[in-house]
Amino acid sequence: MRSLKGSGEGTIYSFSTVYRPPSAEFKDDVPYTVVLVELAEGPRMLSTLVDMAPDAVRIGQRVQIVYDRVTEAITLPRFRRLASRATAP
């Protein structure tokens, strides 16, 4: 097995929005969207989506990875909608 550097970009393959917290610790986090992202390199990754209203999420949207430093010891990979690229005239 070898490791490869990924682009950090992908497409939303599937998603589900959580409205009821699974426990009291998550009560301030709802609603949040769990996404299955198909990475540009092929594998799929399960994570959460940030900075996007649940009703705006669509299958096929492009996303990029962001890292959320939760504590000194824990950093979680999350996804954010990929900024659209400007096209040259």
Stockholm file with secondary structure:
# STOCKHOLM 1.0

chainA/1-89         MRSLKGSGEGTIYSFSTVYRPPSAEFKDDVPYTVVLVELAEGPRMLSTLVDMAPDAVRIGQRVQIVYDRVTEAITLPRFRRLASRATAP
#=GR chainA/1-89 SS CCCCCCCSEEEEEEEEEECSCSSGGGTTTCSEEEEEEEETTSCEEEEEEESSCGGGCCTTCEEEEEEEECSSSCEEEEEEECCCCCCCC
#=GC SS_cons        CCCCCCCSEEEEEEEEEECSCSSGGGTTTCSEEEEEEEETTSCEEEEEEESSCGGGCCTTCEEEEEEEECSSSCEEEEEEECCCCCCCC
//
